[in-house]
Amino acid sequence: MFFTPHGLVETPRFMPVGTLANVKTLTPAQLRDTGAQMVLSNTYHLHLQPGEAIVAGGGGLHKFMGWNGPMLTDSGGFQVFSLSEMRKITEEGVTFRSPHDGQIIKLTPEKSIEIQNTLGADVIMAFDECPPATASRQEVEQATERTYRWLERCIAAHQRDDQALFGIVQGGVYLDLRCQATEALTKLDLPGYAIGGVSVGEEPELIHKIVQATAPLLPNHKPRYLMGVGTYREMVMAIASGVDLFDCVIPTRWARHGTAMVQGDRWNLKNAKFREDFTPLDETCPCYTCQNFTRAYISHLVRSQEILAYTLLSIHNITELIRFTQKIREAILRDTFATEFAHWLAPQEVGEGE
């Protein structure tokens, strides 16, 4: 576990994503009831709307969104670099056209840190260059070297002692570049480290190899965060390598498509078999959804495109992933992780999936 000004975070732990200072369709009270401890928000999106000055005027990110627990903001790097047709990269930073109003915006390491200092999350991320999975080795090497230079500028720009600045390991699919980047970053003795650029189009088995090569090289007494990953098997495999934190939009995105996550399976509630199924999604789940509603009712809401369907499924899905990481933590403390989660650690059969 590690401590923040807004409370402790038990690890390993899944972090729900609240991109625009809200986890979609949930109130902060509902989010707290899922077992969430740390919540992630997005620097890039909050800079565009409503703007960090408004968030600061509302008392900072925690007060603005009514969440009194730990928070993390990413740097905006991933979102900026996903705008491949709308941005230009230089050593200074990235220039891009706002998708909202077409305005030209320049985001530099210094500006990213300034925005995050203003937002006020407990953990902030360094501005990095995130190359796509299709990038050549030369392109990845250049991006990795630039990410380190930008990290040095982020450290110099960081102004708040109550925010922990995490560095991000890049290196694409090239394990030697990952190892070199990790060695360089750990010499800076930061409060925590993240593994970035592993959910940008790679196959799961390649992600596993990257994490297995990178995570053990990071300090085991500091938080290690795998960015953008939050499926069952990927989390188990990463935890086996030493990863502590995860974030992913899957639980709420799937909820908005009528999909429930149940004990490792993925259920489409539009399926006819749920129409007259008057049992909970999961009888063992303590969440509000499972304690009060049936599969038939949720199926009805999904088919009717009622907003309540998305809320109930989001409550359950987030609870499911947090409980999953809690169970892993308990197994680690009992020294039974390898046996209790052997199914997830075993090689995946062809055609098998979550």
C-alpha angles and dihedrals in degrees: 000000000000134000131237132180087261098048143292128305117214113214142258090039140160114227119210115227118240098178099179097030092284136078100233115266094356132106118220089252091054090046092052090052090058088066094253115162107169121031127195127222131184123248095197095052095042090050090055095041127049093347127237093262091063091047090051090047088056091057099272132298098300096051094037092059097031096243116134097182131088118300137194128197122200119221099247091245097119093049094047093049091048087065090078094158095046108045144069124207123212133159088263094057141274128312117199142162115250111245087213103058107353093251116153110245128188117206118188131171089259093050093048091053092045090054092047093047088053094047090052106215118165093239123034129187131228117246108256140175110245111198119201122252089255094059118121121245090254091053092048092047091052091047092049093050091046091049089058093049090048090050090057089053091048091053091050092048097046110111107175127081092194093064123075113220114212123199122220125228112219129174105129116226093331108106094196090056090048091052093047092049092048092051092050094047096048090056087065090064097221124180091250145349138224133204107223136183097041101114100050098105106307123136114256094247090055090050088054091052092049092050093044090053096043111035098060089056092059120088108274093210092062130065115273115200127195106205123223098000123117113141121119102250095038091053094048092048091048094047089053086059093049106268116151108183137043137179132186139156092222099102094055096033092052089045090058088054093051095257127140127199109220123177094319097323131104116225127194104212090201088072112116093233090071097054094089100023106120097184127100121266087251122003090203095054117100095202123124092249096054094042095053113024141052132228088247092056094047090046088053091050092048092049089048091048091234115170090227088069091062092047094049093046092046090052091051098042095050091045089050095055094042091049088048092057090042090055089050090052091051091048091050090052089050090046090237100110097111093052100038093049098034091119091062093043094052120097110276117248119236108271093015115127146152 
